[in-house]
Amino acid sequence: MALTFKSRIALHYMLATAALVAAAYLVVFVVVCHQVYTYLDANLRYEVAKHLGEIAITGSKIRFSDRGEWEEREHQRPRAPG
């Protein structure tokens, strides 16, 4: 089936537009994904460093620096989601 000149130009224009939109979406997706993972990693590393400073491992036992904090009610049962 032969396309007219006008139809070929429209087809090429549509394919080029689709490729540009897909490329722009991919760039935005990669940048946002990288930023989100960097932010989450930084927050998790902060929390790990903070909590590692609160415990001491001696042999096979774990000792808490502030035992009273860990005996509070909020640490005795799991929280409900949400």
Backbone as a ProteinNet text record, in pm:
[ID]
protein_1_A
[PRIMARY]
MALTFKSRIALHYMLATAALVAAAYLVVFVVVCHQVYTYLDANLRYEVAKHLGEIAITGSKIRFSDRGEWEEREHQRPRAPG
[TERTIARY]
84.9	0	90.7	76.3	158.1	87.7	164.4	110.4	134.8	44.9	63.8	175	226.2	333.9	291.2	168.6	116.1	106.4	64	51.9	188.2	289.4	424.8	483.3	461.4	510.9	441.9	312.5	238.5	286.3	312	360.1	498	588.8	722.6	717.9	634	618.1	565.8	467.3	410.3	514	591.6	693.9	804.7	844.6	947	896.5	773	714.3	705.2	663.2	654.3	792.1	893.8	1030	1080.2	1054.2	1096.3	1023.8	895.9	820.2	871.1	897.6	949.4	1087.5	1172.9	1306.6	1297	1209.9	1192.5	1138.2	1042.3	987.7	1096.3	1177.5	1283.8	1384.9	1422.3	1516.7	1457.5	1333.8	1268.5	1256.5	1218.6	1203.6	1336.5	1444.8	1575.3	1622.6	1606	1649.9	1570.1	1439.8	1355.9	1387.1	1402.1	1433.6	1566.8	1666.2	1796.7	1787.3	1714.3	1701	1627.7	1522.8	1446.3	1532.8	1603.6	1688.6	1802.8	1858.8	1964.6	1910.8	1792.4	1729.6	1699.6	1641.2	1609.6	1735.2	1838.3	1963.2	2025.5	2024.1	2081.3	2004	1872.3	1791.6	1813.1	1821.5	1844.3	1982.3	2083.1	2217.8	2222.1	2149.4	2141.5	2077.8	1966.2	1898.2	1985.2	2055.6	2143.6	2254.7	2316.9	2425.3	2374.2	2254.9	2197.3	2171	2114.4	2079.2	2200.4	2299.4	2420.9	2492.4	2476.3	2534.3	2460.9	2340.6	2260.1	2277.1	2354.5	2371.6	2520	2546.8	2682.2	2671.4	2750.5	2747.5	2869.9	2845.7	2955	2933.2	3021	3005.1	2879.2	2786.8	2660.6	2544.3	2573.2	2467.6	2466.1	2347	2327.7	2288	2356.9	2327	2284	2174.6	2121.9	2177.5	2214.8	2268.9	2160.6	2039	1926.5	1816.3	1831.2	1737.5	1594.7	1580.2	1447.7	1371.2	1442.9	1378.7	1318	1390.2	1343	1235.4	1219.7	1115.4	983.9	979.3	855.1	752.4	626.7	516.6	521	565.1	564.8	658.7	756.1	849.3	811.1	705.1	667.2	569.6	501.8	403.6	415.7	382.8	392.1	286.5	322.8	228.9	133.2	13.8	-82.6	-40	-51.8	-13.7	-103.3	-43	-119.1	-95.2
-116	0	123.9	205.4	326	441.9	511.3	627.9	751.9	843.8	969.3	1047.1	1147.6	1229.3	1294.1	1343.5	1407.9	1307.4	1186.2	1082.8	1040.9	1029.7	994.1	1102.1	1229.7	1338.8	1334.2	1312.6	1304.6	1186.7	1072.4	954.8	979.2	1037.4	1067.2	1170.7	1268.4	1370.2	1306.2	1218.6	1151.8	1060.4	986.6	898.5	980	1090.7	1175	1236.8	1280.9	1337.4	1232	1111.4	1002.9	969.8	968.2	938.8	1048.4	1173.7	1284.1	1282.1	1254.3	1246.2	1130.1	1015.3	900.3	930.2	996.5	1031.5	1128.8	1228	1324.4	1255.1	1166.1	1091.6	1007.2	940.7	856.1	938	1054	1139.9	1184.6	1229.2	1273.4	1156.6	1039.4	921.9	884.1	881.9	844.6	946.3	1073.9	1177.7	1169.8	1157.1	1149.8	1023	912.2	786.2	797	853.9	869.9	960.3	1070.7	1162.6	1098.4	1023.6	958.4	855.1	771.7	671.3	735.4	842.8	912.3	967.5	1026.9	1081.4	970.4	859.9	749.4	686.9	668.4	612.2	700.9	830.3	922.2	914.8	911.5	902.5	769.8	661	531	523.1	578.5	579.1	661	771.2	852.9	772.3	705.7	627.8	513.5	446.2	336.4	388.8	498.3	554.5	596.3	654.2	698	578.8	472.3	357.1	270.7	269.7	196.2	260.5	389.5	458.4	429.3	372.5	343.7	201.4	117.2	-21.3	-55.3	-158.9	-212.8	-365.1	-426.3	-571.4	-628.6	-711.3	-776.4	-926.8	-992.8	-1137.1	-1166	-1237	-1269.1	-1190.3	-1090.4	-1010.1	-868.1	-815	-676.2	-595.8	-488.2	-401.7	-264.2	-214.7	-84.6	22.2	136.1	243.3	308.8	312.2	370.5	265.5	174.7	63	111.7	217.3	270.1	311.7	364.7	404.2	282.9	172.8	53.5	-21.2	8.2	-56.7	20	131.8	207.8	128.2	162.1	88.2	88.9	198.2	208.4	108	55.1	-41.9	-185.6	-205.2	-339.3	-408	-333.8	-394	-327.4	-400.9	-340.8	-233.6	-133.6	-26.3	-70.7	-18.2	-42.4	36.3	-22.7	51.3	172.4	275.6	393.1	500.9
0	0	0	-96.4	-108.5	-38.8	43	112	27.9	41.9	-28.6	41.3	-24.9	28.8	160.4	161.9	281.2	397.6	370.1	473.4	526.2	438.3	482.3	572.9	536.2	619.7	756.4	760.1	886.2	970.5	906.7	977.5	1038.6	959.8	1011.1	1123.8	1110.8	1214.6	1343.3	1329.7	1446.3	1513.5	1436.5	1493	1561.9	1501.4	1562.8	1692.3	1694.5	1816	1925.2	1890.1	1987.8	2044.5	1960.8	2006.7	2100.5	2068.6	2155.5	2290.1	2289.1	2413.2	2498.5	2435.9	2508.7	2567.1	2493.2	2542.4	2659.6	2648.7	2758.1	2882.7	2866.1	2978.8	3043.7	2964.4	3016.8	3097.2	3047	3118.9	3252.1	3252.7	3376.4	3474	3425.6	3510.7	3576.1	3499	3552.7	3655.9	3628.8	3722.5	3852.6	3844.2	3963.7	4042.7	3974.3	4040.8	4114.5	4050.9	4113.9	4236.4	4225.8	4338.2	4456	4427.7	4533.7	4604.8	4529.4	4592.3	4670.4	4620.9	4693.7	4824.8	4822.3	4943.1	5043.7	4996.7	5086.8	5145.7	5064	5113.9	5220.3	5198.8	5297.2	5429	5422.6	5544.1	5616.1	5541.1	5604.2	5668	5601	5658.9	5788.2	5791.8	5912.7	6026.7	5998.3	6101.8	6151.6	6061.8	6101.6	6191.1	6153	6233.7	6371.2	6375.2	6502.1	6593.7	6540	6622.4	6656.9	6571.6	6606.2	6724.5	6740.2	6854.6	6984.7	6975.3	7093.1	7144.4	7074.6	7117.8	7125.7	7200.4	7208.7	7202.6	7117.4	7102.5	7172.8	7273.2	7345.4	7336.9	7264.3	7245.4	7167	7230.4	7163.3	7223	7302.2	7365.8	7309.7	7305.3	7262.3	7385.3	7408.8	7523.3	7470.8	7527.9	7489.3	7582.5	7526.4	7609.5	7694.2	7643.4	7718.6	7725.9	7820.5	7831.5	7858.7	7934.4	7965.3	7840.5	7743.7	7616.1	7546.6	7545.6	7474.9	7552.6	7681.2	7759.8	7757.1	7687.8	7675.4	7596.8	7619.7	7559.4	7406.8	7348.5	7201.7	7135.2	7211.6	7154.8	7186.9	7263.1	7306.7	7212.6	7129.5	7038.6	6902.6	6798.7	6664.4	6644.3	6565.7	6535	6425.2	6429.2	6322.7	6199.9	6080.6	5959.4	5938.7	5880.1	5843.6	5933.7
[MASK]
++++++++++++++++++++++++++++++++++++++++++++++++++++++++++++++++++++++++++++++++++

